Amino acid sequence: MSNVHEAISQHSKKQHNHIQSFLKLEAKREALIEEAIQLCVQSLPFEVDAINQVSKEMNRLASEGIVPTRKMVTKQMVQEFVQRKNTK
């Protein structure tokens, strides 16, 4: 019986760590997206490579289980978001 409890505990701990890793990556991705948006608003050059690198890591985690995937971001997506935001 003790082995079952240990296995469940280890599984729960692994899932918790998995989710925590995902949440850290999500915060990093959101910060990078916000940075790209701010540069775009100021008509300054920006890149999406770092955003997509984080997205790939998040999608790798998603392939292992309980967290969602994230879309890759294009420059056009950022520009369209800024245009929509400015027309409101």
C-alpha positions in Angstrom: 0.0 0.0 0.0 2.9 2.4 0.8 4.3 1.9 -2.7 1.0 3.1 -4.2 1.0 6.2 -2.1 4.6 6.9 -3.0 3.8 6.4 -6.7 0.8 8.8 -6.5 2.8 11.3 -4.6 5.6 11.2 -7.2 3.1 11.5 -10.0 1.5 14.5 -8.3 4.8 16.1 -7.7 5.8 15.6 -11.4 2.6 17.2 -12.6 3.0 20.1 -10.2 6.5 20.7 -11.5 5.3 20.4 -15.1 2.6 23.1 -14.5 5.0 25.4 -12.6 7.5 25.2 -15.5 4.6 26.0 -17.9 3.5 29.0 -15.8 7.0 30.4 -15.8 7.3 30.1 -19.5 3.8 31.6 -20.0 4.9 34.7 -18.0 8.1 35.0 -20.0 6.1 34.6 -23.3 3.6 37.3 -22.3 6.4 39.7 -21.3 8.1 39.2 -24.7 4.8 39.7 -26.5 4.2 42.9 -24.6 7.7 44.1 -25.4 7.1 43.4 -29.1 3.8 45.3 -28.9 5.4 48.3 -27.3 8.1 48.4 -29.9 5.5 48.1 -32.7 3.4 50.9 -31.2 6.5 53.1 -31.3 7.1 52.1 -34.9 10.4 50.6 -33.9 11.8 47.3 -35.3 10.9 44.1 -33.3 11.4 40.4 -33.6 9.3 37.4 -32.6 12.0 34.8 -32.5 12.4 34.9 -28.7 8.6 34.6 -28.3 8.5 31.6 -30.6 11.4 29.9 -28.9 9.5 30.1 -25.6 6.3 28.9 -27.4 8.2 25.9 -28.7 9.3 25.0 -25.2 5.8 25.4 -24.0 4.5 23.1 -26.8 7.2 20.6 -25.9 5.8 20.5 -22.4 2.3 20.3 -23.8 3.3 17.2 -25.7 4.1 15.5 -22.4 0.7 16.1 -20.9 -1.5 18.4 -19.0 -0.8 21.9 -20.3 -2.1 23.6 -23.4 -0.2 24.4 -26.6 0.6 27.9 -27.8 0.5 29.3 -31.3 3.6 30.6 -33.0 3.6 34.4 -33.3 4.3 36.3 -36.5 5.2 40.0 -36.9 2.0 40.4 -38.8 0.0 39.1 -35.8 1.7 41.8 -33.6 1.0 44.5 -36.2 -2.6 43.5 -36.6 -3.1 43.5 -32.8 -1.6 47.0 -32.5 -3.8 48.2 -35.4 -7.0 46.8 -33.8 -6.0 48.3 -30.4 -5.5 51.7 -32.0 -8.8 51.7 -33.8 -10.8 51.2 -30.6 
